[in-house]
């Protein structure tokens, strides 16, 4: 910071204009004269000149902005890789007329893919996709080059941003406040087309190629934090027929469900999508949003849900439990999770908790909860060598607290017990006669079942 600025405490033009509003016109006029001379002499590549032009673009009036646009439109492609250069380039696109925008887009020919993978250049592309009304020009100048590199762009931290700008414009889920500030708001005086109409026309050009990529590379995209975002938004934007099983959306969902249980080696790991930390989050979101996908995913994981839960897919199974299409088939597995969690709460070692024979298949007999402390101890001996996982306990406890009432199960509080037998007080008091502590009881379809002592 210059010494004068340190002494005055003014670190920016905004601070100067706030403290002395009358100086704004004088300062900006002088900046316009000096920076115009500097840009004509080829000094626009220097950091100092770029910072001044960016500030002039932000604080100047329409006439001063037009002057900056006319002098910088041919140089915007050469400075967009810097922070202030991107601010200038985005300002030229926002405030320039159709002729200025066409000149800028023509100058970007051959540099679009490289710009998309640059942290600042990608924001310039996002601005162009959000303000240019001529979508035919955008399709020829930008989308044609983006389509040839879709696979690498979708997996890139910055390359995915132009794709997401088309799928979900200016979404704060994917754009930071700083990035949205650089992209800026649409200038209604130069952009006449409605944002929804512009997005629909751009999707008409790009969506078929995106759907083809996502269907062919569903597994690799799902395991990438950036690719999974593109995959999710592409599925949401794709067409679906009335029952959600046909059309491009149905094909994408089926391709992802088919890859969900297939193990693929990536680097030094060997994960199925259900247990991959990033892909599992995507599967959970899709299962919550699309009941058809939940049914398709359950059909491929049927008979092995307990194994997937213990491998780390508990939240995906919980999403299947919450879905109306699969809840009735999945709830018996969740009851078993509660059963094993009870054993864990009773101070039994994790290595002594295998699955009882009655739970060998998830479509088997209805769960039989432990109704007596002595019976509980005997039943726990049937659990032999299946390792207990934290994810199994987590889904079991979460299911017990939240989801059991959906299936006729409810928590009834604490009952009395004496000599190891659960008794009900005539006054419905809840205390333990033997140890003066409470006993948690679960009611399953009208029958009370002992869980554990939960008193203080």
FENJOFEN-V549499 format. One record per residue. RES is the residue in one small letter. NEAR is the number of other ideal C-beta (glycine too) atoms within 8 Angstrom. Layout:
BEGIN
res,near
RES,NEAR
RES,NEAR
END
This chain:
BEGIN
res,near
x,4
x,5
x,5
x,6
x,10
x,8
x,6
x,6
x,7
x,8
x,6
x,7
x,9
x,7
x,10
x,11
x,12
x,6
x,6
x,7
x,6
x,6
x,9
x,10
x,7
x,8
x,11
x,13
x,8
x,8
x,11
x,13
x,8
x,9
x,13
x,10
x,8
x,12
x,14
x,7
x,6
x,6
x,8
x,12
x,8
x,8
x,7
x,6
x,13
x,15
x,9
x,12
x,15
x,12
x,11
x,15
x,14
x,9
x,10
x,11
x,6
x,7
x,7
x,11
x,13
x,10
x,10
x,17
x,13
x,8
x,9
x,15
x,13
x,6
x,9
x,15
x,11
x,7
x,15
x,14
x,9
x,10
x,7
x,12
x,14
x,15
x,12
x,16
x,16
x,14
x,15
x,16
x,14
x,14
x,12
x,13
x,6
x,7
x,7
x,12
x,14
x,10
x,10
x,16
x,14
x,8
x,10
x,12
x,8
x,5
x,8
x,13
x,11
x,8
x,15
x,17
x,12
x,11
x,6
x,13
x,15
x,15
x,14
x,15
x,15
x,14
x,15
x,14
x,13
x,13
x,12
x,13
x,9
x,9
x,11
x,6
x,10
x,14
x,11
x,7
x,13
x,14
x,12
x,9
x,11
x,15
x,9
x,7
x,11
x,12
x,8
x,9
x,15
x,16
x,12
x,11
x,5
x,11
x,16
x,16
x,15
x,15
x,15
x,14
x,13
x,11
x,12
x,9
x,9
x,9
x,8
x,7
x,6
x,9
x,12
x,5
x,6
x,6
x,11
x,10
x,7
x,13
x,12
x,9
x,4
x,9
x,9
x,6
x,5
x,9
x,11
x,4
x,7
x,5
x,9
x,6
x,8
x,12
x,10
x,8
x,9
x,14
x,11
x,7
x,9
x,13
x,12
x,7
x,9
x,13
x,13
x,8
x,12
x,15
x,10
x,6
x,10
x,13
x,11
x,9
x,15
x,17
x,13
x,11
x,6
x,12
x,15
x,15
x,12
x,16
x,16
x,11
x,11
x,14
x,14
x,8
x,8
x,12
x,6
x,9
x,9
x,3
x,6
x,12
x,6
x,7
x,9
x,11
x,11
x,13
x,10
x,16
x,15
x,9
x,11
x,16
x,12
x,8
x,11
x,14
x,10
x,9
x,6
x,8
x,6
x,7
x,4
x,2
x,6
x,6
x,11
x,11
x,16
x,14
x,10
x,11
x,6
x,11
x,15
x,15
x,10
x,12
x,16
x,12
x,10
x,14
x,15
x,9
x,7
x,10
x,10
x,12
x,13
x,16
x,11
x,11
x,14
x,14
x,8
x,10
x,12
x,9
x,6
x,8
x,14
x,12
x,7
x,14
x,15
x,12
x,11
x,9
x,12
x,11
x,10
x,14
x,15
x,13
x,14
x,15
x,13
x,9
x,13
x,5
x,9
x,13
x,13
x,5
x,10
x,14
x,12
x,13
x,12
x,15
x,10
x,13
x,14
x,14
x,13
x,15
x,13
x,12
x,12
x,11
x,8
x,9
x,3
x,10
x,5
x,8
x,7
x,9
x,13
x,8
x,10
x,8
x,6
x,7
x,13
x,6
x,6
x,12
x,5
x,8
x,5
x,4
x,10
x,5
x,10
x,11
x,9
x,10
x,8
x,7
x,9
x,12
x,8
x,7
x,9
x,12
x,6
x,8
x,13
x,6
x,5
x,9
x,7
x,11
x,10
x,5
x,12
x,15
x,13
x,9
x,15
x,15
x,10
x,10
x,15
x,12
x,7
x,6
x,13
x,13
x,7
x,6
x,8
x,7
x,9
x,8
x,10
x,8
x,8
x,11
x,13
x,13
x,14
x,8
x,5
x,7
x,7
x,12
x,9
x,7
x,10
x,4
x,4
x,6
x,6
x,10
x,11
x,13
x,8
x,7
x,6
x,7
x,10
x,11
x,17
x,12
x,14
x,15
x,12
x,11
x,6
x,5
x,7
x,10
x,11
x,15
x,12
x,9
x,9
x,9
x,11
x,2
END
